[in-house]
Amino acid sequence: MAGGGISAELGDRAATELKYEGYIKRQAASVERMARAEKVRIPQDVDYGACGGLAREAREKLTAQRPATLGQAGRIPGVTPADVSILAVHLHQRTAAKRESALSVAR
């Protein structure tokens, strides 16, 4: 280190961090999404055949393996991130429909 400046090593590190900052942020967001997916439970009575938009291979594998969470579903070979997204939407709609049904019965 010469005359109060920053060392070459520190400068290189800062440059590297700036260069890869966007990538690191995307990776962190991906990790967060996966952590949330691990918490989303899939009811055992889900009919994957009624889940429109799922690829046939995904439908077959999900039916055979019956994952407990969206995170587990995403780790099944042949089940794409798009399939997991479609399944998440299906589960959300199913939950909303059940909630609406319960509210109408309570009235």
Helices and strands as residue ranges (DSSP letters): H 8-39, G 48-50, H 56-65, H 70-74, H 81-106
